[in-house]
Amino acid sequence: MANIPHIELNDGRLIPQLGYGVFKVPAEETERAVSEALEVGYRHIDTAAIYGNERGVGAAIAASGIARDELFITTKLWNDRHDGDQPDAAVSESLDKLGLDAVDLYLVHWPTPAKDNFVHAWEKMIGIRDRGLARSIGVSNHLVEHLEKIVAATDVVPAVNQIELHPAYQQRDITAWAQSHGTVIESWGPLGQGKYDLFDAAPVVAAAEATGKSPAQVVLRWHLQKGYVVFPKSVRRARLEENIDLFDVELTAEQMAAIDAMDPGDGSGRVGAHPTELN
């Protein structure tokens, strides 16, 4: 089994740096896919209420026989549950589906700035953490302006910000803010979701040839060496095994810099929704 490194969060807890994400894994395939991921050696599973597959994740956990303290489970609060006591109801529903007393990490999925209720959602997240329903709390898809607003209102800095991040879209303003505030970055869409020719890019091809790794492994290794948490998604066991086989090689400073330079810096590399537009 791969010896996956852990990163210390700003609340003192540890998070496995490599995990398995179930975004777009169909509900009927989730138990099998997560079970295979656990068999391969993954111990960090990332799901969300909106994915519709929390029950499958919970079933795989229950069937695995793996001790709860060996697992790191993340889920997320969806956009229509920010108001009033809805966050409390939402986390209870997620825990019921997962079959857990608490998740290791609970995230506000999107800031939904047009509704202007993300500060309230964050305040409720703090209460959820304080009641022991989530061991750590964080956000997803929050821009610097959103992060500064929730911290100013509560003095609580998110442990994690999960954002779209891949070589063509590196969001350096957010990663710089995170580094200065002790927030860990998690990369979603770490391979660009297949929406551009990442694996044919010269820096990626050159690093793959030099290391004997696949282009996908090179890019995932780049994320790890940047200090990000990453959880590629696949429903194929062979790919699950490939995606975890990242710890016997290290990219050189030159290889890292070449991949760093793939971001044009104008935001054109984004492949997912913009946080100001998804409400």
Summary of the structure (lengths in Angstrom):
residues: 279
radius of gyration: 18.0
end to end distance: 40.8
largest distance: 54.3
contacts: 937
relative contact order: 0.14
helix: 45%
strand: 16%
